[in-house]
Amino acid sequence: MSLIPNLDLSHWTSGSTADKKAFAADLGKAYTDIGFVTIKNHGFSDAMQTQLYNEVAAFFTLDTDTKKKYELEKLAGQRGYTSFGREHAKGIEAADLKEFWQVGQPAPAYNGPEYHNNISVSERPELAPTFVNAYQQLERIGMELLSAIATYLELNADYFEPWVKGGNSIIRAIHYPPITSDPGDSVRAGQHEDINLITLLMGASAEGLEVLNKQDQWVGITAIPGSLVVNVGDMLQRLTNGYLKSTTHRVVNPPEEKWSEPRYSIPFFLHPVGKMPLNALAQCISDTRPRAFDDITAGDYLDERLVEIGLKKN
């Protein structure tokens, strides 16, 4: 954790001009060095987090047949339930040891193909409104962080707003069930990079998250109480031509004596609208940093990655 700075978001949201400048600089340095920070004083309450985790735990205790009523494979895991073992990390055949539930944008920016209706669970009537409440709070926090990132990149502070507010963000509740037999090559989440712009993660219910640092060492991350873990995703890495790092991370299996313990995690993936171009920003291209990625829209890139991780068919 010594490598992961803990920043105070209130310095950005309500600080002086000097506070804002310092926050943007600290955030940018962390994202060029390792791609992860933790954020305190963000406004997402412990009570909201507790309510969300309670609803998530209750949903995943439902029997498999009940949960499968809410699985629509044609949505490629973008809404509702996704069965255990369907997803795998890019380039890894072994399935991840997880099942999950996803909720998307409740207030779409426009009528686009990436938007789908969210799914309600009759057995847990409070699940849907709890997720929508959490979604809207996390989207607000994410927009503040993107404003600071834009400032660090010497863009207008509101650069991301028309692309991301009302965009294609996703909140995902992940359940890693107890491990009941030798998992072989499967782990709870194989090493990967996130697809989106940034990811906000509230404290998981058990340890296991690890980040690969510049020395090719795996470093464990456990959220500081009251803080959110926030990392760069591939879309922001592409937009900045690799200047901001989308860091490889994974969720490892616990030691065998803890196999019986489940793990829950609830990341919020901040996605722009599908038509946003991810073409590298001009100020991030130079003789020493030539263009590293082909031009692509956020929607096309998302489709590519969903195929690669097994959630969507060609």
Summary of the structure (lengths in Angstrom):
residues: 314
radius of gyration: 18.7
end to end distance: 39.7
largest distance: 58.2
contacts: 1011
relative contact order: 0.18
helix: 31%
strand: 18%
